[in-house]
Amino acid sequence: MCLEAGIDFDFTIKGSDFIEEMSASLAGSLFGTKPPTFDAAIVNPPYRKISTGSPERLHLRSAGIETSNLYAGFIYLIHRLLAPGGQLVAITPRSFCNGPYFRPFRENLLASLAIQQIHVFESRTAAFRNDGVLQENIIFHAIKGQPQPAEVIISSSSGNHDGAVAQASVAYAEIVRPNDAGKFIHIPSASHHTVAKETMAGLHTSLASLGLSVSTGRVVDFRLKSALRQEPEAGTVPLLYPCHFNGGTVHWPRTDARKPNAILNNAETRPWLVKSGLYLLIKRFTAKEERRRVVACLFDPAEVIAEWVGFENHLNYFHAHGQGLEKNLAVGLYAFLNSTVVDQYFRRFSGHTQVNATDLRQLAYPDRKTLLAIGGEMKQLDQPQNELDQLVEKHLHARP
Ligand SMILES: C[S@@+](CC[C@H](N)C(=O)[O-])C[C@H]1O[C@@H](n2cnc3c(N)ncnc32)[C@H](O)[C@@H]1O
């Protein structure tokens, strides 16, 4: 094939033990042999546990590598042998992506190799058998000596030879979360991302054309410190923080929480307060272990009786020109924003864990009729994610 394509090709088949030879060469102990360098490595290394005293462990240790699986040993050696800009494509078990044992391996890998693409096989039965145990395998492509890219391609296929590959581009910060000391490698489902992207591409309604706006909570607590009260008292109104979110609705007051529950209602604070009404609240910051990035809850004036209310700066609120929303529209919006489709779409373009009002303003929404229909069909706010998703997707796909 190379001949036909006019490509020079030369090869050497080495019958030696890669672990032994390369460890020695990297350790500098093989009579001064310089380790070889490679521009590219395509590997399907053996997978096998290597015990502490095994020859493989001792060889690797001599090169400063400590690992309990042979495949990790191969990858460690290879990335040391790659030239700057050199590329690696490897098919390995998925096991290194999480867990404490592989943490040093991940740290080392991510510090020296820029992950370009990760391929996963959807069917576990199509994965290779290893000692009679089904292994989940991945293929990854990485380049040495470059910074991590802003986005990584995640692709998936069944694992059978039917050729269909789903592909999505995902923020690197979604794969390896910026503050994760454990450096876990998360691999989102490419097909879900693709469905989310297509579904969202079918939406063309802007928030403004729905007659709605979204703003960041106006109460910046440290600036109004003297007006804050731990518990509600005469002359105060409710102050809402993300800690008041409670499965779709607001739980207020929360005297067990560290945050103040109330704010004085006077001339000084009034510009930062909002006339009470039905508002949709969104957390601006979500913990990295939180299931969803976009977390919405409904502030219902029937449950928290007050004329005015303060929304703290750690949340965003949807409103209609400064007033509350109509019920079914608010509930429809609630379902839409809490859906997996929106969540996955959001994760695609936003690697950070913040949900800013600008992001929500730029999002495309279902039209008013669809939102009202979704809202009308929501029996309760706190419903299982899959039921909420089914309802939202049914309406989004039913659009002409
Ligand atoms: C998963 S198989 C992959 C074979 C082949 N590269 C392919 O993709 O079809 C792993 C191979 O690594 C070889 N192997 C195991 N330990 C090795 C070592 N220390 N040095 C060199 N090759 C080794 C095994 O003999 C086996 O052929």
The ligand as an SDF file (V2000), in Angstrom:
LIG
                    3D

 27 29  0  0  0  0  0  0  0  0999 V2000
   -3.3920   -6.8070   23.2320 C   0  0  0  0  0  0  0  0  0  0  0  0
   -2.1170   -7.5960   22.3100 S   0  0  0  0  0  0  0  0  0  0  0  0
   -1.9840   -6.6090   20.8900 C   0  0  0  0  0  0  0  0  0  0  0  0
   -1.3300   -7.2710   19.6950 C   0  0  0  0  0  0  0  0  0  0  0  0
   -1.2140   -6.3790   18.4510 C   0  0  0  0  0  0  0  0  0  0  0  0
   -0.4120   -5.1890   18.7290 N   0  0  0  0  0  0  0  0  0  0  0  0
   -2.5730   -6.0160   17.9380 C   0  0  0  0  0  0  0  0  0  0  0  0
   -3.0000   -4.8680   18.1090 O   0  0  0  0  0  0  0  0  0  0  0  0
   -3.2480   -6.8650   17.3900 O   0  0  0  0  0  0  0  0  0  0  0  0
   -0.7300   -7.2000   23.2710 C   0  0  0  0  0  0  0  0  0  0  0  0
    0.5550   -7.7620   22.7080 C   0  0  0  0  0  0  0  0  0  0  0  0
    1.6360   -7.3360   23.5110 O   0  0  0  0  0  0  0  0  0  0  0  0
    2.5900   -8.4090   23.5790 C   0  0  0  0  0  0  0  0  0  0  0  0
    3.4090   -8.2070   24.7970 N   0  0  0  0  0  0  0  0  0  0  0  0
    3.1090   -8.5300   26.0570 C   0  0  0  0  0  0  0  0  0  0  0  0
    4.0960   -8.1690   26.8870 N   0  0  0  0  0  0  0  0  0  0  0  0
    5.0640   -7.6080   26.1220 C   0  0  0  0  0  0  0  0  0  0  0  0
    6.3360   -7.0590   26.3910 C   0  0  0  0  0  0  0  0  0  0  0  0
    6.8020   -6.9900   27.6540 N   0  0  0  0  0  0  0  0  0  0  0  0
    7.0690   -6.5780   25.3710 N   0  0  0  0  0  0  0  0  0  0  0  0
    6.5930   -6.6390   24.1080 C   0  0  0  0  0  0  0  0  0  0  0  0
    5.3880   -7.1440   23.7850 N   0  0  0  0  0  0  0  0  0  0  0  0
    4.6370   -7.6340   24.7740 C   0  0  0  0  0  0  0  0  0  0  0  0
    1.7400   -9.6350   23.6490 C   0  0  0  0  0  0  0  0  0  0  0  0
    2.4700  -10.7460   23.2050 O   0  0  0  0  0  0  0  0  0  0  0  0
    0.5900   -9.2730   22.7040 C   0  0  0  0  0  0  0  0  0  0  0  0
    0.8870   -9.6930   21.4110 O   0  0  0  0  0  0  0  0  0  0  0  0
  1  2  1  0
  2  3  1  0
  2 10  1  0
  3  4  1  0
  4  5  1  0
  5  6  1  0
  5  7  1  0
  7  8  2  0
  7  9  1  0
 10 11  1  0
 11 12  1  0
 11 26  1  0
 12 13  1  0
 13 14  1  0
 13 24  1  0
 14 15  1  0
 14 23  1  0
 15 16  2  0
 16 17  1  0
 17 18  1  0
 17 23  2  0
 18 19  1  0
 18 20  2  0
 20 21  1  0
 21 22  2  0
 22 23  1  0
 24 25  1  0
 24 26  1  0
 26 27  1  0
M  CHG  2   2   1   9  -1
M  END
$$$$
